[in-house]
């Protein structure tokens, strides 16, 4: 395998070889400075026995890369990125995103920028990201059938020394009888384990509070005799979950509530509290209309006081509780709640305004080189006029340790949430690809 040191565009169709090109680097002049997540490379370039035309052509390539870098950071959606490629003899190709390039002619004795002597010298300064990534994508999830309603998929540990950039996530419909208009996806790092991680918690585990009755897996809140926010209506002690490994619930989560009234004119105010019996965090009050289910009601940390398996241990999760308070603002119907949905928040994306209404339609989200995320909707390879909207994303990356990919698409699939044969019940196929990332050399 060959050693590589060069500048290139994203497609690698335009390159400037800094080892064996017309302008090559003097290795004893190469200096590297690290700081604030970036690296500054300085290198003296030279050539010998080259015509003026050859030298000017090599300079033009780097100069055009300078302009490409400027245009890219002016508008990453339309610009063409430039990369610093560096590969030791035994490594797989990797590269780092370039932030700036400077190329300055240097006068050495009788050699000047006026050329004419078949030799020239230039100072090259390149600022690039501290993290490099593979040139080729790695498939993380390969067209797997996943239940849309809280489905899970275990992602194994990946190579690299930094989280992998998720380059694309494809959510594809398998059936024609569901309209999937929005979806939430998250990756819970493996941490203490994921076997007992439970993203869907129905109301059969809850305790009824003021004005509440629980029938099977559904809780009904009546407001006729009491209509205030100060008392809990539903209490969910995690001790009721009867988990074998409570530590597998450790993490930060967005909490969605599947609950609504029966009339569009109804309005409710709900308040989530999380923590322990004597002291709970009070989350922001959320206004609900009467018939829209699946609302985000807060983000929680389990446990809220930090977790160390050798310290607090599983007891910090066993005693954890969620309280829901509710008040009716208008209308006369009850508030019916069937479950809480926990979506991992550390590595998270939420897309809405999708219209996956028929077989083989799909939504494709792509993470660009600079970390921005865009979403497109396609049907049989044809882009829809109305693009889906990414309303929220956070650290949309694959943790080095792997984790549990969790998908929740409201109205997508009925119970069972995790059937023995997901292909028969699932309405979605998932494909995820990523670029593995490295801080120094690439892991073999």
N, C-alpha and C positions, 0 to 999 in steps of 0.2 A: 504493500500500500504506500501511496506517495504522501509526502508532506504538502500541506496546502496553506497558503497565505495570500488572500486576494480580496478584492472588492467585487461584489456582483449585484445585479438586480434580482428581484424576487424569483423570476423564472430561470435565472442563471443563463440567460441568452446573451447578456453583455457582462464581461468580466475584465478586471485589470489584475493580472498576475503579478504580485509583488515579490515573487521569488525568481521567476524565469521569464518575465515579460520584457518588452522593450525597455520600460522603466522598472528597474528592480531595486529592492531595498538593500542598503548596506547594514548588515546585521549588527555591527558594532555601534550603530547609531540608534538602534531601536530602544525606545524608552516607553514604559507603561506606568500610568498613574491611576489609582483607584480612588473613588470617593462618591458618596451620595448615590449609590446604585449605578454609577456610570464609570466608564473606562476611557481614558485619553491615551491614544497611541501616537507617538511621534517617530518618524522614520525618514531618513534621507534617501531619496531615490536618485539613481544615476543610470547612465547608459554609455556604452562605448561602441564605436564603429557603426553608428546608426546614421542614416541620412536625416536631413532636416524634416523631410516629409514623414518619416517613421516616428520621429520624436514628437512632432506636432500632432500626429494621429493619436499617439498614446496619451498625450496631455489632454486632447479633446475628449477622450473617453472618460477620464477622471473629472474633467470640468463639467461634462454633461451629468455625471453622477452627483456632483455638487448641486446642480440645479434640481435634479430629481429629489434629492433630500429636502431641499427648501420647499418644493411644491408638495411633497408628501406631508410635511408637518404643517403646511398651510391648510391642507385639506386631505386628511388621511383616507377619506372615502373615494377620492378620485386620483390621488397621487400614486406614484410608483416608488415603493420603498427600496432602499439600498442596504446591503448587508456586508458585515465584516466576517469573512469565512476564515477559520483557523482550524487546522487539523494536524495533530501529531501523527507520526508514521503509522501507528496501529489503531487509530481512532476511526469511528464512523463520522462522516461529514457533519459539521455543526456550524452555526452562524449566529451572529448577534446583530440586532437592529441598529442601524447607524443614525445618530442625531445630527451630526454635522461633519463636513469635510472641508479642509483648507489645503490648497496646493500653492506653494510660493516658490518662485525661482530663486536659486542661491548662486551668488557669484563666487567662483573658485578660480583664483588666478586669472587665466585668460579665457576661462569658460563663463559665458554670460547667457542671458536669455535671448541674445541676438543670434545664437546658434552659429552654424557654419563650420564647426570643428568636430562634428561627429560624436561629441560628448556634451552632456549637460547634467546639472544637479538641481534637485527640487526638494523642498521640505514638505512632507505630507503629515498633516495632523487630522486624525479621525477620532471623533467621540462616538462611542457606541454603548449599548446596554451592557451591564455587568453580566447578565444572564444570557447564555447562548442556548439555542434550541436546534433540534435535529432539522435537517433539510427536508426529510420525508416524514409524512404523517404516520402515526401508529393508531390502529383501530382499537378502541377501548371497549365498545359494545358493538357487536357485529350483527345487525339486523335481527335483534332478539324480540320475541313476543313478550310484552310486559303488560300486566293488567293496569289500565289507566287509573283505576280508583285505588291509589295507594300502593301500586306495584313496586317491588324492590328488585334490584339486581346487584349482586356482589361484584365489586371491582377489585381485582387483585393488586398488590403492590406493584408500582411501576419503576422503571429505571430512571435515574436522574438524581439531581441534588436540589431541585426546585420543583414546585408544582407544575404539572404539564398544562400548557395553554390549550383549552378545548377549541379546536379550530372549527368544528361543526357538530351540530346536534340535529338529527332528522327525526321527526315524529310523523309517522306514516299511518294512515287509516287502513284497517283491514276489512271494514264492513261499511254498509251504507245506511244503517239505521240509527246513527248517533251524530249529533252535531257538536263537535268539540271546538268550542269557541275560545277557550283560554286554557292554559296549562301552567302548572308550577312544577319545577324540577330542582332537586338539590342533591348534594353528595355529602353524606355524613362520614367524616374520617373514621377509619376503623377503630382507633382509640382502644378502649378496654375490650371491645368486641362488638359484633353487630347481630349475632344470632337472635337475641331477644329484643332488638330494636323494633318497636311497634309504632308505625306511623298513623294508624287509624285506631282511635279509642272511642268505643260507643258508650252510650249512657247506662248500660247495664252495670258498669263499674262505679257509677256515681252515687252520691248520697243526695236525697231530696232535701232542699231547703225550704224557705218560706214560700208558700203558694205553689209548690211544685209536686207533681206526681210522676213516678217513673213506672212505665209499663214495658217490660222487656228491655229493649235496647233504645227506647225513646223516652225523653223527658218532656213533659208539658208544663209550661209556666202559665198560671192563671193570675190575672191582675185585678180581679173583681173585688177582693177584700184587702189587698195590699198592693200599692203601686209606688214603691220607692227603691232607690238604688243602694241603700245602706246595708241591706241584708243579702246574704248569698242565696241564690236560687238553686244553684247546682254546685256541689263540692265533689271534686275528683281526687281522692287520695290515691297516690301511686301504690300504696300498700295493697289496694284492692286488685291490682293487676295480676298478682300472683305470678310474677316473673321468676324464672330460675336465676337469671343474672341481671340484677337491677342496674349494674354498672353499664349495661349496653344501651341505656337510655341517656347517657351523658351527652350533652351537646347543646347548641343554640338552635332554636326552631321558630319558624313562623307558625302561628296557631290560626288555622281556619276553623270556623264553626259552620256546620251544616244545620241551619235552623232558619225558620221563617214563620210568618203568620199565614193567614188564609186569604187576605184581601190586599190589593195593591194600595189601598188607602191607609193601611196600618203603618205605623212608625214606632220603632223601638229604640231605646238607648241601652247598650250593653257595656259592661265594664268587667275586664278580666283582672284577677288578682293571682299572683303566683308566689310560691315560697313555702313557708312553714306555718303551722297552726297559729302561733302567737304573733308572727310578723310576716306579712306578705307585701310584695311590691304591687302597687296600684298602677295599672296600665291606662292608657288614654281611653276616654269614653268614645264608643263607636256608634254612629247613627245607622240604623238598618231600615230599609223600606220593607213593606209587608211581604213581598213574594220572592225576593232575591235571596237565595241560599248561598252558602259557601262564601263567607265574608272573613277577611283577615281581621282578627280582633287583638293581635298583639304579637310581640316577639319575646320569647322566654329563654332563660338559661337554666339548664338542669345539670347540677344544682346551681343555685344563684351565688354561692360562696366559694366557688372553685372546687376542683376535684383532684385528689391524689389517691390512687388505689391503696398506697401504703399509709395514708393518713385517715381521711374521713371514711373512705370505703363506700360500699354499697348503701349503707344506712343513710347517707346524704340524699339518696334518690328514693329509698323506701319511704321516708317520711315527707317527701315532697307532695305538694297539693296545688290544684288549680281550683279557683272559685270563679263562678260566673254570677254577676249581679245584673239585673235587668229591670227596665221600666218601660211601660207603654206610654207613648206620647200622643198617639191618635188611633182611632179605630176601636174595635171591640173584640178582636180575636185573640186567642192564646198564642204564645210563642212556643213552637214545637222544635225540639233539638234532638238530633239523632247521633251526632258524633263530633269529636274534635279531630282535626287532621294536623299532624306535626310534620312540617316540611323543613329539612335541614337548611339553616340560614347562612352558614359559613361559606358554602359554595352553592350559589343559588341563582336561579333565573325565573322570571315570570313573564309570560307572553300572553297577550290578549288580542281580541279582534281577529282571531283566526277563524276560518270557516272550513274545517275539515268535515265535509258533509257526505263524502262518497268514497268508495274504495280507491286506493292508490293516491288519493290527495294527501299532501304532506306539507308540514311547516319546516323550514330549514333555517336555523340560526347559525350565524358565523361570527367567530371572534377574530377581529382584524389584528394586524401586527402590533398596533399600539394599544390593544386591550379593549377598544370599543367593540360593542356587539350590535349586530344588525339581524333582522329577521325578514324572511321572504316566504311567501306562500306559493306553492306550485301544484299543478294538477297535470299528471302525465308529462311532466317536464316543462309545462308552460306556466310562466309566472302570472299570478293573479294581479289585477290592476290595483286592488286595495291590499296594501302590505299590513301584516300583523304589527303590533306595537309591543316593544319590550318596555314594560313599565318599571321593572326593577331587576338589577342583577348585582351580584357581589362575589368577588373572587371566583369568577366562573372558570375554575381550574380543577384538575384532578390531583388530589393530595398524593404525595409520594407513597404514603403507607397504604394507599387504596381506600376503599370505603364502601358505603352502601348508597347506590343511586336510587333515589325515590322519585316517583312520578305521580302527580295527582292532576287529573283532568276531570273537572266537575261534569256530572251527567254522562260520563263515558261508559262506565261498566257497573253492573249490579254486583252484589255479593254472589259467590264467594270472592273475597279480595285477593286471596292467594291460592287459587285452585291447584290441585296436583298436576293438572294438564293446562298450563296457561294458554297454549295455542288454541285450545277449544273455546276459551272464555274471553281472551284478550281481544281488544279492539284496536291495538296499536303495535307497531313495530318500531324499535328504537335502534338508531345507528349513531354512535358517537366516535369522533376521531380527534386526536390531539397531537401536539408537538411536544415531545419530551424535552426537558430543559435542564441545563447544567451550569454550575458556577465555575468550574475549571475544566478539567478533562471529562470527556464523555465516559460514562460507566460502560465497561465492556459487556 
